[in-house]
Amino acid sequence: LEAALAMAPADVAQEAIPGNIRKAKHFVSFIKKVVQHLRSRLQVDRVTVETPLAFTHKLSEDTSLETRPLKFTSTRLNSLLRTLEVTGLEEYKPILDVANFASIIGRYQQGFAVVYEPHGSIVMGVTEPLLQLTCLDASLAIKPVLERFSTVVITSGTLSPMDLYPKLLGFDPAVRAQLPMTTFRDCLCPLVVVKGGDQVPLSTKFESRKEVAVLRNYGQLLTEVARTVPDGVVCFFTSYQYMEFVVSKWDEMGVLQTVVEHKLVYLETKDVVETTLALDNFKRACDCGRGAVFLSVARGKVAEGIDFDRHYGRAVVLFGVPFQYTLSHTLRARLDFMRTSYQVKENDFLTFDALRQAAQCIGRVIRSKTDYGVVILADSRYSRWDKRSKLPRWIQQFMNDACLKLSTETAVQHLREFLKTMGQPTDRAQLLQTLLDEDQVRARSRALGGVGGVAEVLPVPRLTAGQVLAAGGVAEEGTTAPPPPAGGGGGGGG
């Protein structure tokens, strides 16, 4: 909510706070009516999805409140708290959330949706009436940046496939470039494991994810990886619920007891403090030579921002394809929006999003030129071209037919050969060939007509206006976007 408020339309900042909420007692009366209305709207017997316009119309009908002051609710509440010199804002968080919600509803006529669920759940196992405000239009977040700067460069290792991003973010890139990883050796070994030792297909599809044979084969795969790979191993599941289910079954089968004979096992939880402590102990186990396995979740804290460089991440295992929960009402609302607004098919977006998350998990183990690691994609769906082709080029460049459609035993053989090769001393001469010293940077910059800055070394044409989208393949020139409006910023980059 705070991010949505920060990117609010510029005209809001130029408007004065309406007179009917300037006095404290009038504002308190106003927000009290908003809270009462929200309480009454939670008394629903079926799932309902509304646009901000429909919500404000219903609010005005039921409470006789003007809707214009809504967009100033957050600003006015923060001003009131500062006037009262309130320091402990934690106890006011619920009313702050209501104020933020009201401000966004008042400022955006479209691009958001209000979802009411009579039996929603935030805490697993606990159901209660739930109201959610969800952002449907990602372009709202980047629009102020594109308007302010005449040239914007967007770079990431997970921008694949690149055709979808300009649609979702609402801009026409002047240049598109997919760049491979610059390495002096094949430092990544992706292996697609499609079946266990008993030839049962591995998959986290809904109809087979809880089968005993699948769980047993996943456990056997983890055991072999823990036995073979030195130091740290990181495993990613599709959700917390599935991870907890699998771990409990592994405990019953004796899988965890076997794994602990080779490495210690740590688990990510929804509690930030517990997860931080588990990560610290995981790294200590790797540092002392004991080795450890960290079980985590795609889209969780570990997958999004924790690096497992050097010996902390010699192997990453993905148990399944991390698709979103497709019965989520907020997700359904976003899929409907993208289908009607951008003609993006439901399956295309779900696959794109899942493979982007998979690439995010894979990237945890390669953090420098000298890093190396094994990636095990344990799901038969990864062997299909329509899934595999969505992975970034820096992963695909290391994939070949020999690493596809493997059994657990064959994958372990590949794993051993790779680790044996990577265990040899680093060839410093080859490493230095992939790096540029200061003189080489300046020489390349002069050849391109630059002034010696590092940012000018990339071989892309100079742009007077527009955006550059770079991910990790072939440069594709498009049309140049129009310059920003007067006063919208200079030729800087963001």
PyMOL commands that set and color helices and strands:
alter all, ss='L'
color gray80, all
select helices_A, chain A and resi 2-6+10-14+19-21+24-41+52-63+68-83+89-107+139-148+164-169+212-228+240-253+255-260+272-287+301-305+310-312+329-342+346-362+380-383+385-388+393-396+401-403+408-422+428-433+438-447+454-456
alter helices_A, ss='H'
color red, helices_A
select strands_A, chain A and resi 48-50+112-120+128-135+151-155+175-177+188-195+232-237+264-267+292-297+315-319+373-378+406-407+466-470+476-477
alter strands_A, ss='S'
color yellow, strands_A
deselect
rebuild
show_as cartoon
